[in-house]
Amino acid sequence: MNYGLIKNILDLVQEFEIETNNNNHFETTVEGFKNWISTNNNTIVNEPNWEGKENGRSAESVINTLIVHMNRYAKSYSKSAIVGSDFSTQEDFIYLINLKAFGEMSKMDLIKKNVHEKPVGMQIINRLINQGWIEQRNSKTDKRSKVISISETGLQALGNQMDKIRQATSIVTGNLSQKEKMELIRLLNKLDDFHQPIYDRNIDTEDLLREALKNIKR
């Protein structure tokens, strides 16, 4: 009997269980395990080169830098999309899009959905209220709190700019193929599944790094 092969299979099963415990992209079934194996095999590629690699620059450093760059590229396209409109920032129309898509919600729920700190989020919401693009009313479930929703004026402002916003959104994915877009979505969802629970804990800044590192499985 090939005990080495059995051990390798068990190691794979253990890795599969750890990953499925962290997210729900694969069912914990034989079929789910086969899909996981297939996905991992399909994503194995030769290790790419990157600037500074020969000097010991890590893959994590490159990923962090590229994510920052992509955010800046996306913001520059968004800024171009709202030139000549009443929108001040990219966040203005993203907040409105979320309210249109998900319906009324509390201010804090909207702020958390956009992964903003409370002062920044409140500043955006107040700006949208002053523009008449957001309406607020007393919550039906909790009279002490208010809920907000997109107004007709907000829908009109969003509608007037949506063609350019869609163009800005489309160009961010550049020359990726459909298959590459789907793989990127899978990887970004995996990262989001890791970071969202940490963000939801509202950990103090001085403790955040230490607590987040506890979630890294070595």
C-alpha positions in Angstrom: 0.0 0.0 0.0 1.3 3.5 -0.9 1.1 5.2 2.5 2.8 8.3 1.1 0.0 8.8 -1.4 -2.6 8.3 1.3 -0.9 10.9 3.5 -0.8 13.4 0.6 -4.5 12.9 0.1 -5.3 13.4 3.7 -3.2 16.5 3.7 -5.2 17.8 0.8 -8.5 17.0 2.6 -7.3 18.8 5.6 -6.4 21.9 3.5 -9.8 21.7 1.8 -11.6 21.6 5.2 -9.6 24.6 6.5 -10.4 26.6 3.4 -14.1 25.7 3.4 -14.3 26.6 7.1 -13.1 30.1 6.2 -15.5 30.6 3.3 -18.4 28.9 1.7 -17.3 28.8 -2.0 -17.2 25.0 -2.0 -19.5 22.5 -0.4 -18.0 20.0 2.1 -18.9 17.1 -0.1 -17.0 14.8 -2.5 -18.2 16.9 -5.4 -17.1 20.1 -3.6 -13.7 18.5 -2.9 -13.3 17.6 -6.6 -14.3 21.2 -7.7 -11.8 22.6 -5.2 -9.0 20.3 -6.6 -10.0 21.4 -10.1 -10.0 25.1 -9.3 -6.6 24.9 -7.6 -5.1 22.9 -10.5 -6.4 25.5 -13.0 -4.9 28.4 -11.1 -1.4 26.9 -10.8 0.9 29.0 -13.0 4.6 29.7 -13.2 5.7 32.2 -10.6 5.8 35.7 -12.3 8.6 38.1 -12.1 8.1 41.4 -10.3 10.2 44.6 -9.6 12.6 44.0 -6.7 12.1 40.2 -6.6 15.8 39.6 -7.1 16.4 41.8 -4.0 14.1 39.8 -1.8 10.8 41.8 -2.3 8.0 39.6 -1.2 4.9 38.6 -3.0 2.8 40.2 -0.2 4.5 43.5 -0.8 3.8 43.4 -4.5 0.1 42.5 -3.9 -0.3 45.4 -1.5 1.3 47.8 -3.9 -0.8 46.7 -6.9 -4.1 46.9 -4.9 -3.2 50.4 -3.9 -2.4 51.3 -7.5 -5.7 49.8 -8.8 -7.6 51.8 -6.2 -5.9 55.0 -7.5 -6.5 54.1 -11.1 -10.2 53.4 -10.4 -10.6 56.7 -8.6 -9.0 58.6 -11.5 -11.5 57.1 -13.9 -14.4 57.8 -11.5 -13.2 61.4 -11.2 -13.3 61.7 -15.0 -16.8 60.2 -15.1 -18.3 62.9 -12.8 -16.7 66.0 -14.4 -19.3 68.6 -15.0 -21.8 66.9 -12.7 -22.9 67.8 -9.1 -21.1 64.8 -7.7 -18.1 65.8 -5.6 -16.4 62.4 -5.2 -16.5 58.8 -6.3 -18.0 57.9 -2.9 -21.1 60.1 -3.5 -22.4 58.0 -6.3 -21.2 54.7 -4.7 -23.4 55.5 -1.7 -26.3 56.3 -3.9 -25.8 53.1 -5.9 -25.8 51.0 -2.7 -29.0 52.7 -1.5 -30.7 52.1 -4.9 -29.6 48.4 -4.9 -30.2 47.5 -1.3 -33.0 49.9 -0.3 -33.3 51.9 2.9 -30.9 51.2 5.8 -29.4 52.9 8.8 -26.5 55.4 8.3 -24.1 53.1 10.0 -25.1 50.1 7.8 -24.4 52.2 4.7 -21.1 53.3 6.1 -20.0 49.8 6.9 -21.1 48.5 3.5 -18.6 51.0 2.1 -15.9 50.1 4.6 -15.5 53.6 5.8 -14.8 55.0 9.2 -17.8 56.8 10.8 -16.6 60.4 10.5 -15.8 60.0 6.8 -19.1 58.2 6.1 -21.2 60.7 8.0 -19.6 63.5 6.0 -20.6 61.8 2.7 -24.1 61.1 3.9 -24.6 64.7 5.2 -23.4 66.0 1.8 -25.9 63.8 0.0 -28.7 64.9 2.3 -27.9 68.5 1.7 -28.0 67.8 -2.0 -31.5 66.4 -1.6 -30.3 63.0 -2.9 -30.9 61.1 0.3 -34.1 61.2 2.5 -34.2 60.2 6.1 -37.1 59.2 8.3 -37.7 57.5 11.7 -37.2 53.8 11.7 -40.3 51.7 12.0 -38.6 49.2 14.2 -36.7 51.6 16.4 -38.1 55.1 16.9 -34.8 56.3 18.4 -33.0 55.8 15.1 -33.4 57.0 11.5 -33.1 55.2 8.2 -32.1 56.7 4.9 -33.0 56.0 1.3 -32.3 57.4 -2.1 -34.7 60.2 -3.1 -36.3 60.8 -6.6 -33.8 63.6 -7.0 -31.0 61.3 -6.2 -32.2 58.7 -8.6 -32.4 61.3 -11.3 -28.8 62.6 -10.5 -27.5 59.0 -10.6 -29.4 58.2 -13.8 -27.9 61.3 -15.5 -24.4 60.0 -14.8 -24.8 56.3 -15.0 -23.5 55.9 -18.6 -20.2 57.5 -17.7 -20.0 55.6 -14.4 -20.5 52.3 -16.2 -17.7 53.2 -18.6 -15.4 54.0 -15.7 -16.3 50.7 -14.1 -15.8 48.8 -17.3 -12.3 50.2 -18.0 -11.0 49.3 -14.6 -10.9 45.6 -15.6 -8.8 46.6 -18.6 -7.9 43.7 -21.0 -8.8 40.8 -18.7 -10.6 37.9 -20.4 -13.9 36.7 -19.0 -12.2 33.7 -17.5 -9.6 36.0 -15.8 -12.4 38.3 -14.5 -14.2 35.3 -12.9 -10.9 34.1 -11.3 -10.2 37.6 -10.0 -13.7 37.8 -8.5 -13.1 34.4 -6.8 -9.7 35.6 -5.3 -11.1 39.0 -4.2 -14.1 37.4 -2.6 -11.7 35.1 -0.7 -9.8 38.1 0.6 -13.0 39.9 1.4 -14.3 36.9 3.4 -11.1 37.0 5.4 -11.1 40.8 6.1 -14.8 41.5 6.6 -15.2 39.7 10.0 -12.1 41.5 11.3 -13.5 44.9 10.1 -16.9 44.1 11.7 -15.3 43.7 15.1 -14.4 47.4 15.2 -11.1 46.7 16.8 -9.2 49.7 18.1 -6.5 50.9 15.7 -3.7 50.2 18.2 -4.8 46.6 18.5 -5.9 45.9 14.9 -2.6 44.6 13.5 -2.1 42.2 16.4 -5.6 40.9 16.3 -5.7 40.5 12.5 -2.5 38.5 12.5 -4.2 35.9 14.7 -6.4 35.0 11.8 -3.5 34.1 9.6 -3.1 30.3 9.5 0.6 29.4 9.3 
